[in-house]
């Protein structure tokens, strides 16, 4: 397949009717134009132009290739323009990934507002627990909880959230749960996605207390863990955003309130590329601005 320069030079010679005019249009020398036409003819194996002292005449093969090359060049030019347009306009498909719980509870209300502000975007939401390959699955932004350890991606911290130790009043009725030792003897509900037996660090100023889970129940998603808490099965560490309504109406109670756990980060993760599409930058900036005081 001849390279783009040879094709472009051939088309320009045909349309300008001379090597000299084509050279001026392409800002190259007449000798380079002649060399490119010869090289194109050699690569294809046919004569494209019959040249005399006055003009260039297209051969039958040259005429056929001119029509084909013109269509190809137009298609390439239009594709490049469309891609450039999408880089500087908030248009096209925007694929966003997150965990189901965070996506449904925290992310979707903001995405809804973002869609109303940018109606030319076609949003695709992928909310579930599995890890996504952003590049192969053409995902523009993934919203992840916790640090990023993959150099093929970039990450921007959007906000932080608290994790809390909570239980239902039903479970706590008649139990002592004010000290670390008492809490360790409670029935813990564990998150299977964390893979290992868990210990949790709590802080009060410079003082640190470590609690070890006495796991009796477990689930692989925090929606089920929350339901276990509401059903009075035990205590669990869970993100505040997941139980904010239940804490407000008293269906769940925060434990160990004199201590705090380390805040967790929320990150926008996206492919590590030189040119970040405008739609991606707009979404990340929007989310950061909405969560700035969270």
C-alpha positions in Angstrom: 0.0 0.0 0.0 1.6 3.4 -1.0 2.1 5.8 1.8 -0.2 8.8 2.3 2.4 11.4 0.9 2.6 9.6 -2.4 -1.2 9.4 -2.8 -1.7 13.1 -1.7 1.0 14.2 -4.2 -0.6 12.3 -7.1 -4.0 13.7 -6.4 -2.6 17.2 -6.2 -0.8 16.9 -9.5 -4.0 15.7 -11.2 -6.0 18.5 -9.8 -3.4 21.3 -10.4 -2.6 19.9 -13.9 1.2 20.4 -13.4 4.1 19.4 -11.3 5.0 23.1 -10.6 1.5 24.0 -9.4 1.4 20.9 -7.3 4.8 21.7 -5.7 3.5 25.2 -4.7 0.3 23.8 -3.3 2.2 21.2 -1.2 5.1 23.6 -0.3 7.7 21.2 -1.7 10.1 21.3 -4.6 9.1 20.3 -8.2 11.9 17.7 -8.1 10.3 16.0 -5.0 6.9 16.0 -6.7 8.4 14.2 -9.7 10.3 11.7 -7.4 7.1 10.9 -5.5 5.1 10.2 -8.7 7.9 8.0 -10.1 8.0 6.1 -6.8 4.2 5.7 -6.8 4.3 4.3 -10.3 7.1 1.9 -9.3 5.2 0.6 -6.3 2.0 0.0 -8.2 3.7 -1.2 -11.4 1.8 0.9 -13.9 2.2 4.3 -15.6 -0.2 6.9 -14.1 0.8 10.0 -16.0 2.1 10.6 -19.5 4.2 13.7 -19.4 5.1 16.0 -22.3 6.5 19.6 -22.4 3.0 21.2 -22.0 0.8 19.0 -19.8 0.3 15.8 -17.9 -2.2 13.3 -19.3 -3.8 10.6 -17.1 -3.6 7.1 -18.3 -6.7 4.9 -18.0 -5.1 3.3 -14.9 -4.2 6.7 -13.5 -7.8 7.9 -14.0 -9.2 4.8 -12.1 -6.7 5.2 -9.3 -7.4 9.0 -9.0 -11.1 8.3 -8.4 -10.3 5.6 -5.8 -7.6 7.6 -4.1 -9.7 10.7 -4.0 -12.5 8.8 -2.1 -10.0 7.3 0.3 -8.3 10.6 1.0 -11.7 12.3 1.6 -12.7 9.5 4.0 -9.4 9.8 5.9 -9.7 13.6 6.1 -13.3 13.3 7.4 -12.3 10.7 10.0 -9.4 12.9 11.2 -11.7 15.9 11.5 -14.3 14.0 13.4 -11.7 12.7 15.8 -10.3 16.2 16.3 -13.8 17.5 16.8 -14.5 15.0 19.6 -11.2 16.0 21.2 -12.4 19.6 21.5 -16.1 19.1 21.9 -18.0 17.1 24.5 -19.5 14.7 22.0 -19.5 11.0 21.3 -19.8 7.9 23.5 -18.7 8.3 27.2 -18.1 4.9 29.0 -18.0 5.1 32.8 -17.3 2.2 35.1 -17.7 1.8 38.9 -18.7 -0.6 41.5 -22.5 -1.2 41.5 -23.1 0.2 45.0 -21.0 3.4 44.6 -22.2 3.9 41.1 -25.8 3.6 42.1 -25.6 5.5 45.4 -23.1 8.2 44.8 -22.1 8.5 41.1 -25.3 8.2 39.2 -27.0 11.3 40.6 -24.0 13.4 39.4 -23.9 11.6 36.1 -27.5 12.5 35.5 -26.8 16.2 36.1 -23.8 15.9 33.8 -25.9 14.4 31.0 -28.4 17.2 31.2 -25.5 19.7 30.8 -24.0 17.8 27.8 -26.9 16.3 25.9 -24.7 15.5 22.9 -22.9 12.8 24.9 -24.0 9.2 24.7 -23.4 7.9 28.3 -22.8 4.2 28.9 -22.6 3.1 32.6 -20.9 -0.1 33.6 -21.6 -0.7 37.3 -20.4 -4.0 38.8 -17.7 -5.4 41.0 -15.4 -6.9 38.4 -12.1 -5.2 37.4 -12.2 -3.6 34.0 -9.5 -3.3 31.4 -10.0 0.3 30.5 -8.0 0.1 27.3 -9.4 -3.0 25.7 -12.9 -2.3 26.8 -12.7 1.3 25.7 -13.7 2.8 29.0 -13.1 6.5 29.3 -13.2 6.8 33.1 -13.4 4.3 36.0 -14.3 5.6 39.4 -12.4 3.5 41.9 -12.2 3.4 45.7 -8.6 3.1 47.0 -5.2 3.6 45.5 -4.2 2.8 42.0 -1.3 0.4 41.4 -1.3 0.2 37.6 1.2 2.4 35.7 -0.8 2.0 32.4 -3.5 4.2 33.9 -3.6 7.7 35.2 -5.5 8.7 38.3 -6.9 11.8 39.9 -8.2 12.0 43.4 -11.7 13.3 43.5 -12.7 13.1 47.2 -12.5 11.1 50.4 -15.0 9.2 52.4 -15.2 7.8 55.9 -15.6 4.2 56.9 -17.5 3.5 60.1 -18.0 0.6 62.4 -21.8 0.1 62.7 -24.5 -2.3 63.9 -28.3 -2.3 64.4 -30.0 -1.4 67.7 -31.5 -4.9 67.5 -28.1 -6.5 67.6 -26.7 -4.3 70.3 -29.6 -4.7 72.7 -28.3 -6.2 75.9 -24.6 -6.2 74.7 -21.6 -4.3 76.0 -19.7 -2.8 73.1 -17.9 0.3 74.4 -14.3 -1.1 74.6 -12.1 -2.6 71.9 -12.1 -6.0 73.7 -15.9 -6.1 73.8 -16.1 -5.2 70.1 -13.7 -7.9 69.1 -16.0 -10.5 70.7 -19.0 -9.3 68.7 -20.2 -11.2 65.6 -18.4 -9.5 62.7 -19.7 -9.4 59.1 -16.7 -9.6 56.7 -16.2 -8.4 53.1 -15.0 -11.4 51.0 -13.5 -9.0 48.4 -10.8 -8.0 50.9 -9.4 -11.5 50.6 -7.6 -11.7 53.9 -8.6 -11.8 57.6 -9.1 -8.2 58.5 -7.8 -5.9 61.2 -8.9 -2.4 61.4 -7.1 0.7 62.7 -8.9 3.4 64.7 -7.3 6.7 65.7 -7.8 9.2 68.5 -5.2 11.9 68.1 -1.8 10.1 68.3 -3.4 7.0 69.9 -4.1 4.0 67.6 -6.3 1.0 68.5 -6.4 -2.1 66.3 -9.6 -4.3 66.2 -9.5 -7.8 64.8 -12.5 -9.2 63.1 -14.2 -12.2 64.8 -15.9 -13.1 61.5 -19.1 -15.1 61.7 -20.8 -13.9 58.5 -19.4 -12.7 55.1 -20.5 -11.4 51.8 -18.8 -10.3 48.6 -20.7 -7.0 48.2 -21.5 -4.2 50.6 -25.2 -4.1 49.7 -25.6 -7.6 51.3 -23.4 -6.6 54.2 -25.7 -3.7 54.9 -28.7 -5.9 54.8 -27.0 -8.3 57.3 -26.4 -5.3 59.5 -30.1 -4.2 59.3 -31.2 -7.8 60.0 -29.3 -7.7 63.3 -26.7 -10.3 62.5 -23.6 -8.5 63.7 -21.2 -5.5 63.3 -19.2 -4.4 60.3 -16.9 -1.8 58.9 -18.8 -0.1 56.0 -18.5 3.1 54.0 -20.4 6.0 55.4 -22.1 6.8 52.1 -23.6 3.4 52.0 -25.4 3.7 55.4 -25.9 7.5 55.7 -29.7 7.2 55.6 -29.9 4.3 58.0 -27.7 6.2 60.5 -29.9 9.2 60.2 -33.2 7.4 60.9 -31.7 5.2 63.6 -31.8 1.8 61.9 -28.1 1.6 62.3 -25.8 3.0 65.0 -22.1 4.0 64.8 -19.8 2.3 67.3 -16.5 3.3 68.8 -17.4 7.0 68.1 -14.5 8.4 70.1 -12.1 7.0 67.4 -11.9 7.6 63.7 -10.8 5.4 60.8 -8.5 6.5 58.1 -10.4 8.2 55.2 -10.5 6.3 51.9 -9.9 8.0 48.5 -12.2 8.1 45.5 -10.2 8.3 42.2 -11.0 8.9 38.6 -8.9 6.4 36.6 -8.3 6.8 32.9 -5.9 5.5 30.2 -2.4 6.9 30.3 -2.4 8.8 27.0 -0.9 12.1 25.9 -4.2 13.7 24.7 -7.1 13.3 27.1 -10.4 13.7 25.3 -12.4 16.8 26.3 -15.4 14.6 27.4 -13.2 12.8 29.8 -11.7 16.0 31.2 -15.1 17.6 31.6 -16.5 14.7 33.5 -13.5 14.4 35.9 -13.6 18.2 36.6 -17.3 18.1 37.1 -17.1 15.2 39.6 -14.3 16.9 41.5 -16.2 20.1 41.8 -19.4 18.4 43.0 -17.5 16.3 45.7 -15.2 19.1 46.8 -17.1 19.6 50.1 -18.2 16.0 50.6 
